[in-house]
C-alpha cells in the first residue's frame, strides 16, 4: 500500500490545484449575519466574494460590512493574489477602503518564493508607506530542507522598533529515519552580539507504530548554561491509532518532579470521527482530575460534521451545563453552506442564536492539463481556514484518508470513503502544518505540496 502525502497549512483561503482538466466546486460568496434579539431575526453583518482564474486559483477576495445607518454594503478590505505557472501563490496584496478618496488603498504585501520542487523557501512582508509611496520591508523568513525533503531550518526576521533594527527567531528540526520530528531547537537573535542564542528545545518520542507518545520541552538557562525542564505531554492511542488521551505536565523545580495540569480524553466512532472530548484539570489539593469542559460532536451518514455542543462542568450541581452550540449544513456535494453558532441562555434556559454564515458555491471548469499519472486528486482550498476538500478521480481506490500533524499524530481519520469528494474540517485544530495521507492500493509516488 502506497501513501500519498499532501502538506497543508491552516491559514488564509487560497487554492493549489494539481489535476487534469476537470470541473471543481468553488465558493463564490459568504454572508455573515448576527442575531438581533430586539427583532428576533438575523441581520447582515458582513459579506465576502471571490474571483478565480482559469486554473481555479483565487485571484481576488473582497469583503464588505453592512452599515445599518444607511442600510447599504460598504467596502472594507480587498486581497489580490498572484500565482506562478505551478499554481503556487507568489504574491498577496491587502487593501483597505478609503471612504474619503472613495478608492482602495494599499496596506500590505506578501511575497512568496518557491524552489523547483514547489517548496516555500522565502517569505517577505511589506507595509505601504503612503508618504514615500513605496513598499517597506517589515518581516521576512527563509526555509531550508534536508536531502529527504523535510524542513530542516527556518529563520524569521522582523523589524524591532526598540531598539530599531532586525530581530529574529531561528528554528532547527531533526528527524529520525522514518521522518518523525524528534528534536526542535529555537534560537533568538541577539542584536548586541549579532549572533543566534539558543532559547528553547523540544524532544519527541514515538512508539513502534510511529505515533507520538511523549513531547518534552526545555528552556535554556543562561546562568547555568544548561537546559531546564519546562513542559511535558504524554499521548495514548486506541487500536485504530486514534489519539484518545493526552496529559500535560509542568516541571516543578521545588519538588524536582512533573506536576499534571490538564488531561484530555477523546472518544471516536467506528469511522474515526471524534464524537466526544473531555478536558480535566488537576486539583492541587486532592491531586485528582476534575472535569471542566466537554465537547460532543455529531456527524451525518457522509461523515460531515453537523453539530458540536460544548458543556462546562458546574461544581455546585455536579452536572454538565450547556455553554455553546455549532450547527453545520451542507449541499449535495458535501460543501458547507450554513454555519450557525449559539450560546446557552440561563434565564430562558434555551439556546440563543449568535451568528450565522451562509456560503454559496458554483462549478468551474479548470484549464489545467498535464500527463502526469499521479495527478489524480485535488485539494482545495489549500491553505484553508475552516475546511478543505479532497477530490479523487475514479482511478483511485482509497482505503483510508488521514490528517496528520507535524508531530506525527493522526488527528482525523476517514476509513473507506464512499465518495470521491471528502471534506476535512478544521474544527478546533490549531494553525500549523499538517499532512493528508491518502492510502491507496494503486501505485503513487509520495508528493509534498507546500503553500
C-alpha positions in Angstrom: 0.0 0.0 0.0 1.4 3.4 -1.0 0.9 6.7 0.8 0.4 10.0 -1.0 1.2 12.9 1.3 -0.1 16.4 0.8 1.3 19.2 3.0 -1.3 21.7 4.2 -1.0 25.0 6.0 -4.1 26.1 8.0 -4.1 29.8 7.2 -5.8 32.0 4.7 -8.2 30.8 1.9 -6.3 30.0 -1.2 -6.1 27.3 -3.9 -3.4 25.0 -5.2 -4.9 22.6 -7.8 -2.9 19.9 -9.4 -5.2 17.9 -11.7 -6.2 17.2 -15.2 -8.9 19.3 -16.8 -12.0 18.9 -14.6 -15.0 20.6 -13.0 -14.5 21.8 -9.5 -16.9 23.4 -7.0 -15.6 26.6 -5.6 -17.0 29.0 -3.0 -18.4 32.2 -4.7 -19.5 34.3 -1.7 -20.2 34.2 2.0 -22.7 36.2 4.0 -22.3 36.7 7.8 -25.3 37.5 10.0 -25.7 38.2 13.7 -28.8 37.6 15.7 -30.8 40.7 16.7 -32.6 40.0 20.0 -34.7 43.1 19.6 -36.4 41.9 16.4 -35.7 38.2 16.8 -34.3 37.9 13.4 -31.0 37.7 11.5 -29.4 40.9 10.3 -26.5 41.4 8.0 -23.0 41.7 9.4 -20.5 41.3 6.6 -20.0 39.5 3.3 -17.1 38.4 1.1 -17.0 37.3 -2.5 -14.2 35.7 -4.6 -13.0 35.5 -8.2 -10.8 32.8 -9.7 -8.5 32.3 -12.7 -9.0 29.6 -15.3 -6.9 27.2 -13.1 -9.1 27.6 -10.1 -6.7 29.8 -8.1 -8.4 32.5 -6.0 -7.3 35.8 -7.5 -9.3 38.3 -5.5 -11.3 38.4 -2.3 -13.4 41.5 -1.4 -15.1 41.9 2.0 -17.9 44.4 2.9 -19.6 45.2 6.1 -23.3 46.2 6.5 -23.8 49.8 7.5 -27.1 49.8 9.5 -27.3 53.6 9.4 -27.5 53.8 5.6 -28.7 50.2 5.1 -26.0 49.5 2.5 -22.9 47.4 2.0 -19.7 49.3 2.5 -16.3 48.2 1.2 -13.9 47.1 3.9 -11.0 45.0 2.7 -9.6 43.5 -0.6 -7.0 40.9 -1.2 -5.4 40.2 -4.6 -3.3 37.1 -5.2 -0.7 36.2 -7.9 0.5 32.7 -8.9 3.3 31.1 -10.8 2.8 28.5 -13.6 2.7 25.7 -11.0 -0.2 27.2 -9.1 1.9 28.4 -6.1 0.8 31.7 -4.7 3.7 34.1 -5.1 2.1 37.4 -4.0 -0.8 38.6 -1.9 -1.6 42.3 -1.5 -4.0 43.6 1.1 -6.1 46.8 0.6 -8.3 48.9 2.8 -11.2 51.1 1.7 -10.6 54.8 2.0 -14.1 56.4 2.3 -12.6 59.9 1.7 -10.8 59.0 -1.5 -13.6 56.5 -2.4 -10.9 54.1 -3.5 -8.9 51.1 -2.4 -5.6 52.0 -0.6 -2.6 49.7 -0.3 -1.9 48.3 3.2 0.5 45.4 3.0 2.1 42.9 0.6 3.3 39.4 1.0 5.8 37.8 -1.5 6.4 34.0 -1.5 9.3 32.2 -3.3 9.4 28.5 -4.1 12.1 26.1 -5.2 11.9 23.8 -8.2 10.0 21.2 -6.1 7.3 23.7 -5.1 8.6 24.1 -1.6 8.4 27.5 0.1 11.9 28.9 0.7 11.3 32.6 1.3 8.7 35.0 2.5 8.9 38.8 2.6 6.3 41.0 4.2 5.9 44.7 3.3 3.8 47.6 4.5 2.8 50.5 2.3 4.4 53.9 3.2 1.8 56.5 2.0 4.3 59.3 2.5 7.0 57.9 0.2 4.6 55.8 -1.9 6.7 52.7 -1.7 6.7 49.3 -0.1 8.8 49.0 3.1 10.0 45.6 4.3 8.6 44.7 7.8 9.4 41.0 8.1 10.8 38.1 6.2 11.6 34.4 6.6 13.8 31.7 5.0 13.3 27.9 4.9 15.7 25.2 4.1 15.1 21.4 3.6 17.2 18.3 4.1 18.0 15.7 1.5 14.7 13.9 2.3 12.7 17.0 1.7 11.9 17.6 5.4 12.0 21.2 6.7 15.4 21.4 8.4 15.7 25.1 9.3 13.6 28.2 9.2 14.6 31.8 10.1 12.2 34.6 10.7 13.1 38.2 10.9 11.1 41.3 11.9 11.8 45.0 12.5 12.1 45.7 16.2 11.2 49.3 17.0 13.0 49.4 20.3 15.9 49.3 19.6 15.3 49.8 15.9 16.8 47.0 13.9 16.2 43.4 12.8 15.3 40.8 15.4 14.5 37.2 14.6 13.9 33.6 15.5 15.6 30.5 14.1 14.2 27.0 14.3 16.2 23.8 13.6 14.4 20.5 13.1 15.8 16.9 13.4 14.1 13.7 12.2 14.5 10.0 12.6 14.9 7.5 9.7 11.1 7.3 9.5 10.7 11.0 9.0 9.3 11.7 12.5 10.3 15.0 14.1 12.5 14.1 17.1 14.0 17.5 18.1 13.2 21.1 17.6 15.6 23.8 18.7 14.7 27.5 18.8 17.2 30.4 18.8 16.7 34.1 19.2 18.7 36.8 17.5 21.0 38.8 19.9 21.5 42.2 18.3 24.3 43.0 20.8 26.5 40.1 19.7 24.9 39.8 16.2 24.5 36.1 16.8 21.8 33.4 17.4 21.3 32.5 21.0 19.6 29.2 21.9 16.3 29.7 23.6 14.2 26.5 23.8 14.2 22.8 22.9 11.6 20.1 22.5 12.2 16.4 22.1 9.6 14.0 20.7 9.4 10.2 21.2 7.4 7.7 19.1 6.2 4.2 19.6 6.8 1.3 17.1 3.8 2.4 15.1 5.2 5.9 14.6 2.7 7.5 17.0 3.9 10.4 19.1 3.8 9.2 22.7 5.8 11.9 24.5 6.8 15.5 24.0 9.2 17.3 26.4 10.2 21.0 26.2 13.2 22.7 27.8 14.2 26.3 28.4 17.8 27.4 28.2 19.2 28.7 31.5 21.9 31.3 30.7 23.1 31.4 34.3 23.9 27.7 34.5 24.4 27.3 30.7 22.2 24.2 30.7 18.7 23.0 29.7 15.9 23.3 32.3 12.8 21.1 32.0 9.6 23.1 31.2 6.6 21.2 29.9 5.8 17.6 29.1 2.9 16.0 27.1 2.1 12.3 27.1 -0.2 10.7 24.5 -2.2 7.5 24.3 -4.0 5.8 21.3 -6.7 3.2 20.7 -6.2 0.1 18.5 -7.1 2.2 15.4 -4.5 4.8 16.1 -6.9 7.5 17.2 -5.4 9.7 20.0 -7.6 9.0 23.0 -5.7 10.6 25.8 -3.2 13.4 26.3 -1.8 14.7 29.6 0.1 18.0 30.1 2.6 18.4 32.8 4.7 21.3 34.1 8.1 20.9 35.7 8.1 21.9 39.4 11.7 22.8 40.4 10.7 23.0 44.1 10.0 19.2 44.3 12.1 18.3 41.2 9.2 16.5 39.6 6.4 16.7 37.0 3.0 18.1 38.0 0.0 17.2 35.9 -2.1 20.3 34.8 -4.5 19.2 32.1 -5.8 15.9 30.8 -7.9 15.4 27.6 -9.8 12.2 26.8 -11.3 11.7 23.4 -13.9 9.2 22.0 -14.3 8.1 18.4 -17.0 6.3 16.4 -16.4 3.4 14.0 -15.5 5.8 11.2 -12.8 7.5 13.2 -14.8 10.7 13.8 -14.2 12.3 17.2 -17.6 12.2 19.0 -16.6 13.4 22.4 -13.7 15.2 24.1 -13.5 15.9 27.8 -10.9 18.1 29.5 -9.9 17.7 33.1 -7.9 20.0 35.4 -5.8 18.7 38.3 -7.0 19.7 41.7 -3.9 20.8 43.6 -5.4 19.9 47.0 -6.8 16.5 46.2 -4.4 15.7 43.4 -7.3 14.4 41.4 -8.6 15.2 37.9 -11.7 17.4 37.8 -13.9 17.7 34.7 -14.1 21.2 33.4 -15.1 21.1 29.7 -16.8 18.7 27.3 -17.4 18.7 23.6 -19.9 16.4 21.8 -19.8 16.1 18.0 -22.4 14.7 15.6 -21.8 13.6 12.0 -24.2 12.7 9.2 -24.0 9.5 7.1 -21.4 11.1 4.8 -19.1 11.9 7.7 -19.8 15.6 7.6 -19.6 17.4 11.0 -23.1 18.6 11.5 -23.3 19.7 15.2 -21.0 20.4 18.1 -22.2 21.1 21.6 -19.8 22.3 24.4 -20.5 22.0 28.1 -18.8 23.3 31.2 -18.8 21.5 34.5 -20.8 23.0 37.3 -19.1 22.1 40.6 -22.1 23.2 42.6 -24.6 20.9 40.9 -22.0 18.3 39.8 -23.5 18.4 36.3 -22.6 19.4 32.8 -24.1 22.8 31.8 -24.8 23.8 28.2 -22.4 26.5 27.0 -22.2 26.8 23.2 -23.5 25.0 20.1 -22.4 25.0 16.5 -24.6 23.8 13.6 -23.2 22.9 10.1 -25.3 22.3 6.9 -24.0 21.0 3.6 -25.1 20.8 -0.1 -25.3 17.5 -2.0 -21.6 17.9 -2.9 -20.6 18.0 0.8 -19.7 21.7 0.7 -20.6 23.6 3.8 -23.4 26.1 3.1 -24.5 27.2 6.6 -22.7 27.6 9.8 -24.6 28.8 12.9 -23.3 29.5 16.4 -25.4 29.6 19.6 -24.9 30.1 23.3 -26.9 28.9 26.2 -29.1 31.5 28.0 -29.5 30.7 31.7 -32.5 33.0 32.0 -34.6 31.4 29.2 -33.0 28.0 29.6 -32.7 27.8 25.9 -30.2 28.2 23.0 -29.8 31.7 21.7 -28.5 32.4 18.2 -25.3 34.4 18.0 -24.0 34.4 14.4 -24.6 32.7 11.1 -22.6 32.4 7.9 -24.1 31.3 4.6 -21.8 30.3 1.7 -22.6 29.9 -2.0 -20.7 27.5 -4.3 -20.6 27.1 -8.1 -18.8 24.9 -10.6 -15.7 25.9 -12.5 -14.1 24.1 -15.4 -10.3 24.3 -15.0 -7.9 24.6 -17.9 -5.1 22.7 -16.2 -4.0 19.7 -18.2 -0.9 17.5 -17.8 0.1 14.0 -18.5 1.5 13.0 -15.0 -0.3 9.9 -13.8 -0.1 11.0 -10.2 -2.3 14.0 -10.8 -5.5 12.1 -9.8 -6.5 14.3 -6.9 -7.1 17.9 -6.0 -7.1 19.5 -2.6 -8.9 22.8 -2.3 -8.6 25.2 -0.7 -5.0 24.9 0.4 -4.1 26.8 2.6 -7.5 26.7 4.3 -9.2 28.3 7.3 -12.3 26.2 8.1 -12.2 23.1 5.9 -10.6 21.6 2.8 -11.9 19.2 0.3 -10.0 16.2 -1.2 -11.4 15.3 -4.5 -10.3 12.0 -6.1 -10.5 10.6 -9.6 -12.3 7.4 -10.2 -9.0 5.7 -10.9 -8.0 5.8 -7.2 -9.1 3.0 -4.8 -8.8 4.6 -1.4 -8.7 2.6 1.7 -8.2 5.4 4.2 -7.5 9.1 4.5 -5.7 10.6 7.5 -4.9 14.1 8.6 -1.6 14.1 10.5 0.1 17.0 12.3 3.8 17.8 12.1 4.4 15.8 15.3 3.1 12.6 13.6 -0.2 12.5 15.4 -3.3 11.4 13.4 -5.9 14.0 14.2 -8.5 12.9 11.6 -9.3 9.5 10.0 -11.7 8.6 7.3 -11.9 4.9 6.6 -13.0 3.7 3.1 -14.7 6.9 2.0 -17.8 6.2 -0.1 -17.5 9.4 -2.1 -14.8 10.9 -4.4 -15.3 14.3 -2.6 -14.2 14.2 1.0 -14.4 17.3 3.3 -12.0 17.6 6.2 -13.0 20.2 8.8 -10.6 22.2 10.9 -12.8 22.2 14.0 -10.5 23.1 16.9 -7.2 22.3 15.3 -4.5 24.9 15.8 -2.9 26.7 12.9 0.2 24.9 11.5 1.5 22.4 9.1 -0.4 19.1 8.5 -0.2 16.1 6.2 -3.1 14.5 4.3 -2.2 10.8 3.9 -4.1 9.0 1.1 -3.7 5.3 1.5 -4.3 3.5 -1.8 -3.7 0.2 -3.5 -2.7 2.0 -6.7 0.9 3.0 -7.3 1.7 6.6 -6.5 4.8 8.5 -5.7 5.0 10.5 -2.5 4.4 14.1 -3.2 4.6 17.1 -0.9 2.8 20.3 -1.7 3.7 23.3 0.4 1.9 26.6 0.5 
